[in-house]
């Protein structure tokens, strides 16, 4: 019988994944890009400039739309980390109200997107 490896004791600490260093794989229009969200945004913006200078505005716009998607991921991760900082801090801060308003707008926008995506077949 082979002994199983010993498990580390859980100390009831919450896991905190670092979303800024998370790696993504993007299947773009003509290329597959791997890297962090920031790297993918930069690569798509560079590709967009390349397509635009070669006279292909449609591919350039497509790359910009892909870059915008990953830019939204970056902004959502930043808002989540700021919200976590607000939740952990006990003292009131006037800047916190601005962040809370931004978070509410983001949550409302996400709710609208999920609602709209669920309603796509209703109007056709």
Phi and psi restraints in degrees (range 20) as a CNS / XPLOR table:
assign (resid 1 and name C) (resid 2 and name N)
       (resid 2 and name CA) (resid 2 and name C) 1.0 -93.8 20.0 2
assign (resid 2 and name N) (resid 2 and name CA)
       (resid 2 and name C) (resid 3 and name N) 1.0 128.5 20.0 2
assign (resid 2 and name C) (resid 3 and name N)
       (resid 3 and name CA) (resid 3 and name C) 1.0 -72.1 20.0 2
assign (resid 3 and name N) (resid 3 and name CA)
       (resid 3 and name C) (resid 4 and name N) 1.0 142.1 20.0 2
assign (resid 3 and name C) (resid 4 and name N)
       (resid 4 and name CA) (resid 4 and name C) 1.0 -78.9 20.0 2
assign (resid 4 and name N) (resid 4 and name CA)
       (resid 4 and name C) (resid 5 and name N) 1.0 148.0 20.0 2
assign (resid 4 and name C) (resid 5 and name N)
       (resid 5 and name CA) (resid 5 and name C) 1.0 -64.6 20.0 2
assign (resid 5 and name N) (resid 5 and name CA)
       (resid 5 and name C) (resid 6 and name N) 1.0 144.5 20.0 2
assign (resid 5 and name C) (resid 6 and name N)
       (resid 6 and name CA) (resid 6 and name C) 1.0 -70.6 20.0 2
assign (resid 6 and name N) (resid 6 and name CA)
       (resid 6 and name C) (resid 7 and name N) 1.0 139.0 20.0 2
assign (resid 6 and name C) (resid 7 and name N)
       (resid 7 and name CA) (resid 7 and name C) 1.0 -88.2 20.0 2
assign (resid 7 and name N) (resid 7 and name CA)
       (resid 7 and name C) (resid 8 and name N) 1.0 146.9 20.0 2
assign (resid 7 and name C) (resid 8 and name N)
       (resid 8 and name CA) (resid 8 and name C) 1.0 -74.7 20.0 2
assign (resid 8 and name N) (resid 8 and name CA)
       (resid 8 and name C) (resid 9 and name N) 1.0 146.2 20.0 2
assign (resid 8 and name C) (resid 9 and name N)
       (resid 9 and name CA) (resid 9 and name C) 1.0 -71.1 20.0 2
assign (resid 9 and name N) (resid 9 and name CA)
       (resid 9 and name C) (resid 10 and name N) 1.0 136.4 20.0 2
assign (resid 9 and name C) (resid 10 and name N)
       (resid 10 and name CA) (resid 10 and name C) 1.0 -82.7 20.0 2
assign (resid 10 and name N) (resid 10 and name CA)
       (resid 10 and name C) (resid 11 and name N) 1.0 128.5 20.0 2
assign (resid 10 and name C) (resid 11 and name N)
       (resid 11 and name CA) (resid 11 and name C) 1.0 -103.5 20.0 2
assign (resid 11 and name N) (resid 11 and name CA)
       (resid 11 and name C) (resid 12 and name N) 1.0 24.1 20.0 2
assign (resid 11 and name C) (resid 12 and name N)
       (resid 12 and name CA) (resid 12 and name C) 1.0 55.3 20.0 2
assign (resid 12 and name N) (resid 12 and name CA)
       (resid 12 and name C) (resid 13 and name N) 1.0 36.5 20.0 2
assign (resid 12 and name C) (resid 13 and name N)
       (resid 13 and name CA) (resid 13 and name C) 1.0 -95.0 20.0 2
assign (resid 13 and name N) (resid 13 and name CA)
       (resid 13 and name C) (resid 14 and name N) 1.0 136.1 20.0 2
assign (resid 13 and name C) (resid 14 and name N)
       (resid 14 and name CA) (resid 14 and name C) 1.0 -70.3 20.0 2
assign (resid 14 and name N) (resid 14 and name CA)
       (resid 14 and name C) (resid 15 and name N) 1.0 142.4 20.0 2
assign (resid 14 and name C) (resid 15 and name N)
       (resid 15 and name CA) (resid 15 and name C) 1.0 -76.6 20.0 2
assign (resid 15 and name N) (resid 15 and name CA)
       (resid 15 and name C) (resid 16 and name N) 1.0 135.2 20.0 2
assign (resid 15 and name C) (resid 16 and name N)
       (resid 16 and name CA) (resid 16 and name C) 1.0 -124.9 20.0 2
assign (resid 16 and name N) (resid 16 and name CA)
       (resid 16 and name C) (resid 17 and name N) 1.0 90.8 20.0 2
assign (resid 16 and name C) (resid 17 and name N)
       (resid 17 and name CA) (resid 17 and name C) 1.0 -70.2 20.0 2
assign (resid 17 and name N) (resid 17 and name CA)
       (resid 17 and name C) (resid 18 and name N) 1.0 143.7 20.0 2
assign (resid 17 and name C) (resid 18 and name N)
       (resid 18 and name CA) (resid 18 and name C) 1.0 -90.4 20.0 2
assign (resid 18 and name N) (resid 18 and name CA)
       (resid 18 and name C) (resid 19 and name N) 1.0 97.1 20.0 2
assign (resid 18 and name C) (resid 19 and name N)
       (resid 19 and name CA) (resid 19 and name C) 1.0 -69.4 20.0 2
assign (resid 19 and name N) (resid 19 and name CA)
       (resid 19 and name C) (resid 20 and name N) 1.0 -22.7 20.0 2
assign (resid 19 and name C) (resid 20 and name N)
       (resid 20 and name CA) (resid 20 and name C) 1.0 -70.4 20.0 2
assign (resid 20 and name N) (resid 20 and name CA)
       (resid 20 and name C) (resid 21 and name N) 1.0 -24.0 20.0 2
assign (resid 20 and name C) (resid 21 and name N)
       (resid 21 and name CA) (resid 21 and name C) 1.0 -102.6 20.0 2
assign (resid 21 and name N) (resid 21 and name CA)
       (resid 21 and name C) (resid 22 and name N) 1.0 7.0 20.0 2
assign (resid 21 and name C) (resid 22 and name N)
       (resid 22 and name CA) (resid 22 and name C) 1.0 -65.2 20.0 2
assign (resid 22 and name N) (resid 22 and name CA)
       (resid 22 and name C) (resid 23 and name N) 1.0 138.5 20.0 2
assign (resid 22 and name C) (resid 23 and name N)
       (resid 23 and name CA) (resid 23 and name C) 1.0 -95.0 20.0 2
assign (resid 23 and name N) (resid 23 and name CA)
       (resid 23 and name C) (resid 24 and name N) 1.0 139.5 20.0 2
assign (resid 23 and name C) (resid 24 and name N)
       (resid 24 and name CA) (resid 24 and name C) 1.0 -119.8 20.0 2
assign (resid 24 and name N) (resid 24 and name CA)
       (resid 24 and name C) (resid 25 and name N) 1.0 158.1 20.0 2
assign (resid 24 and name C) (resid 25 and name N)
       (resid 25 and name CA) (resid 25 and name C) 1.0 -121.6 20.0 2
assign (resid 25 and name N) (resid 25 and name CA)
       (resid 25 and name C) (resid 26 and name N) 1.0 120.4 20.0 2
assign (resid 25 and name C) (resid 26 and name N)
       (resid 26 and name CA) (resid 26 and name C) 1.0 -111.4 20.0 2
assign (resid 26 and name N) (resid 26 and name CA)
       (resid 26 and name C) (resid 27 and name N) 1.0 125.2 20.0 2
assign (resid 26 and name C) (resid 27 and name N)
       (resid 27 and name CA) (resid 27 and name C) 1.0 -96.7 20.0 2
assign (resid 27 and name N) (resid 27 and name CA)
       (resid 27 and name C) (resid 28 and name N) 1.0 91.3 20.0 2
assign (resid 27 and name C) (resid 28 and name N)
       (resid 28 and name CA) (resid 28 and name C) 1.0 -81.3 20.0 2
assign (resid 28 and name N) (resid 28 and name CA)
       (resid 28 and name C) (resid 29 and name N) 1.0 -168.2 20.0 2
assign (resid 28 and name C) (resid 29 and name N)
       (resid 29 and name CA) (resid 29 and name C) 1.0 -61.6 20.0 2
assign (resid 29 and name N) (resid 29 and name CA)
       (resid 29 and name C) (resid 30 and name N) 1.0 -44.5 20.0 2
assign (resid 29 and name C) (resid 30 and name N)
       (resid 30 and name CA) (resid 30 and name C) 1.0 -128.2 20.0 2
assign (resid 30 and name N) (resid 30 and name CA)
       (resid 30 and name C) (resid 31 and name N) 1.0 0.5 20.0 2
assign (resid 30 and name C) (resid 31 and name N)
       (resid 31 and name CA) (resid 31 and name C) 1.0 -148.1 20.0 2
assign (resid 31 and name N) (resid 31 and name CA)
       (resid 31 and name C) (resid 32 and name N) 1.0 152.6 20.0 2
assign (resid 31 and name C) (resid 32 and name N)
       (resid 32 and name CA) (resid 32 and name C) 1.0 -107.8 20.0 2
assign (resid 32 and name N) (resid 32 and name CA)
       (resid 32 and name C) (resid 33 and name N) 1.0 125.3 20.0 2
assign (resid 32 and name C) (resid 33 and name N)
       (resid 33 and name CA) (resid 33 and name C) 1.0 -116.7 20.0 2
assign (resid 33 and name N) (resid 33 and name CA)
       (resid 33 and name C) (resid 34 and name N) 1.0 134.0 20.0 2
assign (resid 33 and name C) (resid 34 and name N)
       (resid 34 and name CA) (resid 34 and name C) 1.0 -118.9 20.0 2
assign (resid 34 and name N) (resid 34 and name CA)
       (resid 34 and name C) (resid 35 and name N) 1.0 143.1 20.0 2
assign (resid 34 and name C) (resid 35 and name N)
       (resid 35 and name CA) (resid 35 and name C) 1.0 151.8 20.0 2
assign (resid 35 and name N) (resid 35 and name CA)
       (resid 35 and name C) (resid 36 and name N) 1.0 -173.3 20.0 2
assign (resid 35 and name C) (resid 36 and name N)
       (resid 36 and name CA) (resid 36 and name C) 1.0 -72.8 20.0 2
assign (resid 36 and name N) (resid 36 and name CA)
       (resid 36 and name C) (resid 37 and name N) 1.0 167.0 20.0 2
assign (resid 36 and name C) (resid 37 and name N)
       (resid 37 and name CA) (resid 37 and name C) 1.0 -60.0 20.0 2
assign (resid 37 and name N) (resid 37 and name CA)
       (resid 37 and name C) (resid 38 and name N) 1.0 -38.4 20.0 2
assign (resid 37 and name C) (resid 38 and name N)
       (resid 38 and name CA) (resid 38 and name C) 1.0 -64.5 20.0 2
assign (resid 38 and name N) (resid 38 and name CA)
       (resid 38 and name C) (resid 39 and name N) 1.0 -43.3 20.0 2
assign (resid 38 and name C) (resid 39 and name N)
       (resid 39 and name CA) (resid 39 and name C) 1.0 -64.1 20.0 2
assign (resid 39 and name N) (resid 39 and name CA)
       (resid 39 and name C) (resid 40 and name N) 1.0 -38.6 20.0 2
assign (resid 39 and name C) (resid 40 and name N)
       (resid 40 and name CA) (resid 40 and name C) 1.0 -67.3 20.0 2
assign (resid 40 and name N) (resid 40 and name CA)
       (resid 40 and name C) (resid 41 and name N) 1.0 -40.9 20.0 2
assign (resid 40 and name C) (resid 41 and name N)
       (resid 41 and name CA) (resid 41 and name C) 1.0 -59.2 20.0 2
assign (resid 41 and name N) (resid 41 and name CA)
       (resid 41 and name C) (resid 42 and name N) 1.0 -47.7 20.0 2
assign (resid 41 and name C) (resid 42 and name N)
       (resid 42 and name CA) (resid 42 and name C) 1.0 -61.7 20.0 2
assign (resid 42 and name N) (resid 42 and name CA)
       (resid 42 and name C) (resid 43 and name N) 1.0 -41.2 20.0 2
assign (resid 42 and name C) (resid 43 and name N)
       (resid 43 and name CA) (resid 43 and name C) 1.0 -65.9 20.0 2
assign (resid 43 and name N) (resid 43 and name CA)
       (resid 43 and name C) (resid 44 and name N) 1.0 -44.3 20.0 2
assign (resid 43 and name C) (resid 44 and name N)
       (resid 44 and name CA) (resid 44 and name C) 1.0 -65.8 20.0 2
assign (resid 44 and name N) (resid 44 and name CA)
       (resid 44 and name C) (resid 45 and name N) 1.0 -35.7 20.0 2
assign (resid 44 and name C) (resid 45 and name N)
       (resid 45 and name CA) (resid 45 and name C) 1.0 -66.4 20.0 2
assign (resid 45 and name N) (resid 45 and name CA)
       (resid 45 and name C) (resid 46 and name N) 1.0 -39.6 20.0 2
assign (resid 45 and name C) (resid 46 and name N)
       (resid 46 and name CA) (resid 46 and name C) 1.0 -65.0 20.0 2
assign (resid 46 and name N) (resid 46 and name CA)
       (resid 46 and name C) (resid 47 and name N) 1.0 -42.6 20.0 2
assign (resid 46 and name C) (resid 47 and name N)
       (resid 47 and name CA) (resid 47 and name C) 1.0 -62.8 20.0 2
assign (resid 47 and name N) (resid 47 and name CA)
       (resid 47 and name C) (resid 48 and name N) 1.0 -37.9 20.0 2
assign (resid 47 and name C) (resid 48 and name N)
       (resid 48 and name CA) (resid 48 and name C) 1.0 -62.0 20.0 2
assign (resid 48 and name N) (resid 48 and name CA)
       (resid 48 and name C) (resid 49 and name N) 1.0 -44.8 20.0 2
assign (resid 48 and name C) (resid 49 and name N)
       (resid 49 and name CA) (resid 49 and name C) 1.0 -61.1 20.0 2
assign (resid 49 and name N) (resid 49 and name CA)
       (resid 49 and name C) (resid 50 and name N) 1.0 -40.1 20.0 2
assign (resid 49 and name C) (resid 50 and name N)
       (resid 50 and name CA) (resid 50 and name C) 1.0 -63.4 20.0 2
assign (resid 50 and name N) (resid 50 and name CA)
       (resid 50 and name C) (resid 51 and name N) 1.0 -47.8 20.0 2
assign (resid 50 and name C) (resid 51 and name N)
       (resid 51 and name CA) (resid 51 and name C) 1.0 -63.9 20.0 2
assign (resid 51 and name N) (resid 51 and name CA)
       (resid 51 and name C) (resid 52 and name N) 1.0 -39.8 20.0 2
assign (resid 51 and name C) (resid 52 and name N)
       (resid 52 and name CA) (resid 52 and name C) 1.0 -64.0 20.0 2
assign (resid 52 and name N) (resid 52 and name CA)
       (resid 52 and name C) (resid 53 and name N) 1.0 -42.7 20.0 2
assign (resid 52 and name C) (resid 53 and name N)
       (resid 53 and name CA) (resid 53 and name C) 1.0 -70.1 20.0 2
assign (resid 53 and name N) (resid 53 and name CA)
       (resid 53 and name C) (resid 54 and name N) 1.0 -24.9 20.0 2
assign (resid 53 and name C) (resid 54 and name N)
       (resid 54 and name CA) (resid 54 and name C) 1.0 -87.7 20.0 2
assign (resid 54 and name N) (resid 54 and name CA)
       (resid 54 and name C) (resid 55 and name N) 1.0 -0.7 20.0 2
assign (resid 54 and name C) (resid 55 and name N)
       (resid 55 and name CA) (resid 55 and name C) 1.0 88.9 20.0 2
assign (resid 55 and name N) (resid 55 and name CA)
       (resid 55 and name C) (resid 56 and name N) 1.0 27.3 20.0 2
assign (resid 55 and name C) (resid 56 and name N)
       (resid 56 and name CA) (resid 56 and name C) 1.0 -118.9 20.0 2
assign (resid 56 and name N) (resid 56 and name CA)
       (resid 56 and name C) (resid 57 and name N) 1.0 82.6 20.0 2
assign (resid 56 and name C) (resid 57 and name N)
       (resid 57 and name CA) (resid 57 and name C) 1.0 -67.7 20.0 2
assign (resid 57 and name N) (resid 57 and name CA)
       (resid 57 and name C) (resid 58 and name N) 1.0 -27.3 20.0 2
assign (resid 57 and name C) (resid 58 and name N)
       (resid 58 and name CA) (resid 58 and name C) 1.0 -69.5 20.0 2
assign (resid 58 and name N) (resid 58 and name CA)
       (resid 58 and name C) (resid 59 and name N) 1.0 -45.9 20.0 2
assign (resid 58 and name C) (resid 59 and name N)
       (resid 59 and name CA) (resid 59 and name C) 1.0 -66.9 20.0 2
assign (resid 59 and name N) (resid 59 and name CA)
       (resid 59 and name C) (resid 60 and name N) 1.0 -34.8 20.0 2
assign (resid 59 and name C) (resid 60 and name N)
       (resid 60 and name CA) (resid 60 and name C) 1.0 -62.8 20.0 2
assign (resid 60 and name N) (resid 60 and name CA)
       (resid 60 and name C) (resid 61 and name N) 1.0 -43.4 20.0 2
assign (resid 60 and name C) (resid 61 and name N)
       (resid 61 and name CA) (resid 61 and name C) 1.0 -66.7 20.0 2
assign (resid 61 and name N) (resid 61 and name CA)
       (resid 61 and name C) (resid 62 and name N) 1.0 -38.4 20.0 2
assign (resid 61 and name C) (resid 62 and name N)
       (resid 62 and name CA) (resid 62 and name C) 1.0 -60.5 20.0 2
assign (resid 62 and name N) (resid 62 and name CA)
       (resid 62 and name C) (resid 63 and name N) 1.0 -44.0 20.0 2
assign (resid 62 and name C) (resid 63 and name N)
       (resid 63 and name CA) (resid 63 and name C) 1.0 -64.5 20.0 2
assign (resid 63 and name N) (resid 63 and name CA)
       (resid 63 and name C) (resid 64 and name N) 1.0 -38.8 20.0 2
assign (resid 63 and name C) (resid 64 and name N)
       (resid 64 and name CA) (resid 64 and name C) 1.0 -64.3 20.0 2
assign (resid 64 and name N) (resid 64 and name CA)
       (resid 64 and name C) (resid 65 and name N) 1.0 -36.8 20.0 2
assign (resid 64 and name C) (resid 65 and name N)
       (resid 65 and name CA) (resid 65 and name C) 1.0 -67.1 20.0 2
assign (resid 65 and name N) (resid 65 and name CA)
       (resid 65 and name C) (resid 66 and name N) 1.0 -38.6 20.0 2
assign (resid 65 and name C) (resid 66 and name N)
       (resid 66 and name CA) (resid 66 and name C) 1.0 -63.9 20.0 2
assign (resid 66 and name N) (resid 66 and name CA)
       (resid 66 and name C) (resid 67 and name N) 1.0 -42.5 20.0 2
assign (resid 66 and name C) (resid 67 and name N)
       (resid 67 and name CA) (resid 67 and name C) 1.0 -62.7 20.0 2
assign (resid 67 and name N) (resid 67 and name CA)
       (resid 67 and name C) (resid 68 and name N) 1.0 -39.8 20.0 2
assign (resid 67 and name C) (resid 68 and name N)
       (resid 68 and name CA) (resid 68 and name C) 1.0 -62.9 20.0 2
assign (resid 68 and name N) (resid 68 and name CA)
       (resid 68 and name C) (resid 69 and name N) 1.0 -37.8 20.0 2
assign (resid 68 and name C) (resid 69 and name N)
       (resid 69 and name CA) (resid 69 and name C) 1.0 -60.4 20.0 2
assign (resid 69 and name N) (resid 69 and name CA)
       (resid 69 and name C) (resid 70 and name N) 1.0 -47.9 20.0 2
assign (resid 69 and name C) (resid 70 and name N)
       (resid 70 and name CA) (resid 70 and name C) 1.0 -72.6 20.0 2
assign (resid 70 and name N) (resid 70 and name CA)
       (resid 70 and name C) (resid 71 and name N) 1.0 -27.4 20.0 2
assign (resid 70 and name C) (resid 71 and name N)
       (resid 71 and name CA) (resid 71 and name C) 1.0 -65.3 20.0 2
assign (resid 71 and name N) (resid 71 and name CA)
       (resid 71 and name C) (resid 72 and name N) 1.0 -37.5 20.0 2
assign (resid 71 and name C) (resid 72 and name N)
       (resid 72 and name CA) (resid 72 and name C) 1.0 -65.6 20.0 2
assign (resid 72 and name N) (resid 72 and name CA)
       (resid 72 and name C) (resid 73 and name N) 1.0 -36.4 20.0 2
assign (resid 72 and name C) (resid 73 and name N)
       (resid 73 and name CA) (resid 73 and name C) 1.0 -62.6 20.0 2
assign (resid 73 and name N) (resid 73 and name CA)
       (resid 73 and name C) (resid 74 and name N) 1.0 -43.3 20.0 2
assign (resid 73 and name C) (resid 74 and name N)
       (resid 74 and name CA) (resid 74 and name C) 1.0 -61.6 20.0 2
assign (resid 74 and name N) (resid 74 and name CA)
       (resid 74 and name C) (resid 75 and name N) 1.0 -47.0 20.0 2
assign (resid 74 and name C) (resid 75 and name N)
       (resid 75 and name CA) (resid 75 and name C) 1.0 -64.5 20.0 2
assign (resid 75 and name N) (resid 75 and name CA)
       (resid 75 and name C) (resid 76 and name N) 1.0 -38.5 20.0 2
assign (resid 75 and name C) (resid 76 and name N)
       (resid 76 and name CA) (resid 76 and name C) 1.0 -64.6 20.0 2
assign (resid 76 and name N) (resid 76 and name CA)
       (resid 76 and name C) (resid 77 and name N) 1.0 -40.5 20.0 2
assign (resid 76 and name C) (resid 77 and name N)
       (resid 77 and name CA) (resid 77 and name C) 1.0 -65.2 20.0 2
assign (resid 77 and name N) (resid 77 and name CA)
       (resid 77 and name C) (resid 78 and name N) 1.0 -38.8 20.0 2
assign (resid 77 and name C) (resid 78 and name N)
       (resid 78 and name CA) (resid 78 and name C) 1.0 -65.0 20.0 2
assign (resid 78 and name N) (resid 78 and name CA)
       (resid 78 and name C) (resid 79 and name N) 1.0 -42.6 20.0 2
assign (resid 78 and name C) (resid 79 and name N)
       (resid 79 and name CA) (resid 79 and name C) 1.0 -64.1 20.0 2
assign (resid 79 and name N) (resid 79 and name CA)
       (resid 79 and name C) (resid 80 and name N) 1.0 -39.1 20.0 2
assign (resid 79 and name C) (resid 80 and name N)
       (resid 80 and name CA) (resid 80 and name C) 1.0 -63.7 20.0 2
assign (resid 80 and name N) (resid 80 and name CA)
       (resid 80 and name C) (resid 81 and name N) 1.0 -42.3 20.0 2
assign (resid 80 and name C) (resid 81 and name N)
       (resid 81 and name CA) (resid 81 and name C) 1.0 -67.6 20.0 2
assign (resid 81 and name N) (resid 81 and name CA)
       (resid 81 and name C) (resid 82 and name N) 1.0 -36.6 20.0 2
assign (resid 81 and name C) (resid 82 and name N)
       (resid 82 and name CA) (resid 82 and name C) 1.0 -67.0 20.0 2
assign (resid 82 and name N) (resid 82 and name CA)
       (resid 82 and name C) (resid 83 and name N) 1.0 -38.6 20.0 2
assign (resid 82 and name C) (resid 83 and name N)
       (resid 83 and name CA) (resid 83 and name C) 1.0 -64.1 20.0 2
assign (resid 83 and name N) (resid 83 and name CA)
       (resid 83 and name C) (resid 84 and name N) 1.0 -40.5 20.0 2
assign (resid 83 and name C) (resid 84 and name N)
       (resid 84 and name CA) (resid 84 and name C) 1.0 -62.8 20.0 2
assign (resid 84 and name N) (resid 84 and name CA)
       (resid 84 and name C) (resid 85 and name N) 1.0 -38.0 20.0 2
assign (resid 84 and name C) (resid 85 and name N)
       (resid 85 and name CA) (resid 85 and name C) 1.0 -65.7 20.0 2
assign (resid 85 and name N) (resid 85 and name CA)
       (resid 85 and name C) (resid 86 and name N) 1.0 -39.9 20.0 2
assign (resid 85 and name C) (resid 86 and name N)
       (resid 86 and name CA) (resid 86 and name C) 1.0 -64.1 20.0 2
assign (resid 86 and name N) (resid 86 and name CA)
       (resid 86 and name C) (resid 87 and name N) 1.0 -44.5 20.0 2
assign (resid 86 and name C) (resid 87 and name N)
       (resid 87 and name CA) (resid 87 and name C) 1.0 -63.0 20.0 2
assign (resid 87 and name N) (resid 87 and name CA)
       (resid 87 and name C) (resid 88 and name N) 1.0 -32.8 20.0 2
assign (resid 87 and name C) (resid 88 and name N)
       (resid 88 and name CA) (resid 88 and name C) 1.0 -81.8 20.0 2
assign (resid 88 and name N) (resid 88 and name CA)
       (resid 88 and name C) (resid 89 and name N) 1.0 -27.6 20.0 2
assign (resid 88 and name C) (resid 89 and name N)
       (resid 89 and name CA) (resid 89 and name C) 1.0 -82.6 20.0 2
assign (resid 89 and name N) (resid 89 and name CA)
       (resid 89 and name C) (resid 90 and name N) 1.0 136.9 20.0 2
assign (resid 89 and name C) (resid 90 and name N)
       (resid 90 and name CA) (resid 90 and name C) 1.0 -93.9 20.0 2
assign (resid 90 and name N) (resid 90 and name CA)
       (resid 90 and name C) (resid 91 and name N) 1.0 -24.6 20.0 2
assign (resid 90 and name C) (resid 91 and name N)
       (resid 91 and name CA) (resid 91 and name C) 1.0 -87.2 20.0 2
assign (resid 91 and name N) (resid 91 and name CA)
       (resid 91 and name C) (resid 92 and name N) 1.0 140.1 20.0 2
assign (resid 91 and name C) (resid 92 and name N)
       (resid 92 and name CA) (resid 92 and name C) 1.0 -70.3 20.0 2
assign (resid 92 and name N) (resid 92 and name CA)
       (resid 92 and name C) (resid 93 and name N) 1.0 146.4 20.0 2
assign (resid 92 and name C) (resid 93 and name N)
       (resid 93 and name CA) (resid 93 and name C) 1.0 -138.6 20.0 2
assign (resid 93 and name N) (resid 93 and name CA)
       (resid 93 and name C) (resid 94 and name N) 1.0 131.9 20.0 2
assign (resid 93 and name C) (resid 94 and name N)
       (resid 94 and name CA) (resid 94 and name C) 1.0 -62.2 20.0 2
assign (resid 94 and name N) (resid 94 and name CA)
       (resid 94 and name C) (resid 95 and name N) 1.0 -26.8 20.0 2
assign (resid 94 and name C) (resid 95 and name N)
       (resid 95 and name CA) (resid 95 and name C) 1.0 -71.9 20.0 2
assign (resid 95 and name N) (resid 95 and name CA)
       (resid 95 and name C) (resid 96 and name N) 1.0 -23.3 20.0 2
assign (resid 95 and name C) (resid 96 and name N)
       (resid 96 and name CA) (resid 96 and name C) 1.0 -62.6 20.0 2
assign (resid 96 and name N) (resid 96 and name CA)
       (resid 96 and name C) (resid 97 and name N) 1.0 -35.6 20.0 2
assign (resid 96 and name C) (resid 97 and name N)
       (resid 97 and name CA) (resid 97 and name C) 1.0 -63.8 20.0 2
assign (resid 97 and name N) (resid 97 and name CA)
       (resid 97 and name C) (resid 98 and name N) 1.0 -38.3 20.0 2
assign (resid 97 and name C) (resid 98 and name N)
       (resid 98 and name CA) (resid 98 and name C) 1.0 -63.7 20.0 2
assign (resid 98 and name N) (resid 98 and name CA)
       (resid 98 and name C) (resid 99 and name N) 1.0 -42.8 20.0 2
assign (resid 98 and name C) (resid 99 and name N)
       (resid 99 and name CA) (resid 99 and name C) 1.0 -65.3 20.0 2
assign (resid 99 and name N) (resid 99 and name CA)
       (resid 99 and name C) (resid 100 and name N) 1.0 -39.7 20.0 2
assign (resid 99 and name C) (resid 100 and name N)
       (resid 100 and name CA) (resid 100 and name C) 1.0 -63.3 20.0 2
assign (resid 100 and name N) (resid 100 and name CA)
       (resid 100 and name C) (resid 101 and name N) 1.0 -39.9 20.0 2
assign (resid 100 and name C) (resid 101 and name N)
       (resid 101 and name CA) (resid 101 and name C) 1.0 -64.6 20.0 2
assign (resid 101 and name N) (resid 101 and name CA)
       (resid 101 and name C) (resid 102 and name N) 1.0 -40.4 20.0 2
assign (resid 101 and name C) (resid 102 and name N)
       (resid 102 and name CA) (resid 102 and name C) 1.0 -63.4 20.0 2
assign (resid 102 and name N) (resid 102 and name CA)
       (resid 102 and name C) (resid 103 and name N) 1.0 -42.1 20.0 2
assign (resid 102 and name C) (resid 103 and name N)
       (resid 103 and name CA) (resid 103 and name C) 1.0 -63.1 20.0 2
assign (resid 103 and name N) (resid 103 and name CA)
       (resid 103 and name C) (resid 104 and name N) 1.0 -40.3 20.0 2
assign (resid 103 and name C) (resid 104 and name N)
       (resid 104 and name CA) (resid 104 and name C) 1.0 -63.7 20.0 2
assign (resid 104 and name N) (resid 104 and name CA)
       (resid 104 and name C) (resid 105 and name N) 1.0 -41.8 20.0 2
assign (resid 104 and name C) (resid 105 and name N)
       (resid 105 and name CA) (resid 105 and name C) 1.0 -64.6 20.0 2
assign (resid 105 and name N) (resid 105 and name CA)
       (resid 105 and name C) (resid 106 and name N) 1.0 -40.8 20.0 2
assign (resid 105 and name C) (resid 106 and name N)
       (resid 106 and name CA) (resid 106 and name C) 1.0 -64.1 20.0 2
assign (resid 106 and name N) (resid 106 and name CA)
       (resid 106 and name C) (resid 107 and name N) 1.0 -43.9 20.0 2
assign (resid 106 and name C) (resid 107 and name N)
       (resid 107 and name CA) (resid 107 and name C) 1.0 -64.5 20.0 2
assign (resid 107 and name N) (resid 107 and name CA)
       (resid 107 and name C) (resid 108 and name N) 1.0 -37.9 20.0 2
assign (resid 107 and name C) (resid 108 and name N)
       (resid 108 and name CA) (resid 108 and name C) 1.0 -65.5 20.0 2
assign (resid 108 and name N) (resid 108 and name CA)
       (resid 108 and name C) (resid 109 and name N) 1.0 -41.1 20.0 2
assign (resid 108 and name C) (resid 109 and name N)
       (resid 109 and name CA) (resid 109 and name C) 1.0 -65.5 20.0 2
assign (resid 109 and name N) (resid 109 and name CA)
       (resid 109 and name C) (resid 110 and name N) 1.0 -41.1 20.0 2
assign (resid 109 and name C) (resid 110 and name N)
       (resid 110 and name CA) (resid 110 and name C) 1.0 -65.2 20.0 2
assign (resid 110 and name N) (resid 110 and name CA)
       (resid 110 and name C) (resid 111 and name N) 1.0 -38.6 20.0 2
assign (resid 110 and name C) (resid 111 and name N)
       (resid 111 and name CA) (resid 111 and name C) 1.0 -64.6 20.0 2
assign (resid 111 and name N) (resid 111 and name CA)
       (resid 111 and name C) (resid 112 and name N) 1.0 -39.5 20.0 2
assign (resid 111 and name C) (resid 112 and name N)
       (resid 112 and name CA) (resid 112 and name C) 1.0 -66.2 20.0 2
assign (resid 112 and name N) (resid 112 and name CA)
       (resid 112 and name C) (resid 113 and name N) 1.0 -37.9 20.0 2
assign (resid 112 and name C) (resid 113 and name N)
       (resid 113 and name CA) (resid 113 and name C) 1.0 -66.9 20.0 2
assign (resid 113 and name N) (resid 113 and name CA)
       (resid 113 and name C) (resid 114 and name N) 1.0 -44.5 20.0 2
assign (resid 113 and name C) (resid 114 and name N)
       (resid 114 and name CA) (resid 114 and name C) 1.0 -66.7 20.0 2
assign (resid 114 and name N) (resid 114 and name CA)
       (resid 114 and name C) (resid 115 and name N) 1.0 -36.1 20.0 2
assign (resid 114 and name C) (resid 115 and name N)
       (resid 115 and name CA) (resid 115 and name C) 1.0 -66.4 20.0 2
assign (resid 115 and name N) (resid 115 and name CA)
       (resid 115 and name C) (resid 116 and name N) 1.0 -44.7 20.0 2
assign (resid 115 and name C) (resid 116 and name N)
       (resid 116 and name CA) (resid 116 and name C) 1.0 -65.5 20.0 2
assign (resid 116 and name N) (resid 116 and name CA)
       (resid 116 and name C) (resid 117 and name N) 1.0 -38.0 20.0 2
assign (resid 116 and name C) (resid 117 and name N)
       (resid 117 and name CA) (resid 117 and name C) 1.0 -68.7 20.0 2
assign (resid 117 and name N) (resid 117 and name CA)
       (resid 117 and name C) (resid 118 and name N) 1.0 -30.3 20.0 2
assign (resid 117 and name C) (resid 118 and name N)
       (resid 118 and name CA) (resid 118 and name C) 1.0 -75.6 20.0 2
assign (resid 118 and name N) (resid 118 and name CA)
       (resid 118 and name C) (resid 119 and name N) 1.0 -20.1 20.0 2
assign (resid 118 and name C) (resid 119 and name N)
       (resid 119 and name CA) (resid 119 and name C) 1.0 -98.5 20.0 2
assign (resid 119 and name N) (resid 119 and name CA)
       (resid 119 and name C) (resid 120 and name N) 1.0 7.4 20.0 2
assign (resid 119 and name C) (resid 120 and name N)
       (resid 120 and name CA) (resid 120 and name C) 1.0 -61.1 20.0 2
assign (resid 120 and name N) (resid 120 and name CA)
       (resid 120 and name C) (resid 121 and name N) 1.0 -35.7 20.0 2
assign (resid 120 and name C) (resid 121 and name N)
       (resid 121 and name CA) (resid 121 and name C) 1.0 -84.8 20.0 2
assign (resid 121 and name N) (resid 121 and name CA)
       (resid 121 and name C) (resid 122 and name N) 1.0 -6.9 20.0 2
assign (resid 121 and name C) (resid 122 and name N)
       (resid 122 and name CA) (resid 122 and name C) 1.0 -73.9 20.0 2
assign (resid 122 and name N) (resid 122 and name CA)
       (resid 122 and name C) (resid 123 and name N) 1.0 -36.6 20.0 2
assign (resid 122 and name C) (resid 123 and name N)
       (resid 123 and name CA) (resid 123 and name C) 1.0 -96.5 20.0 2
assign (resid 123 and name N) (resid 123 and name CA)
       (resid 123 and name C) (resid 124 and name N) 1.0 3.9 20.0 2
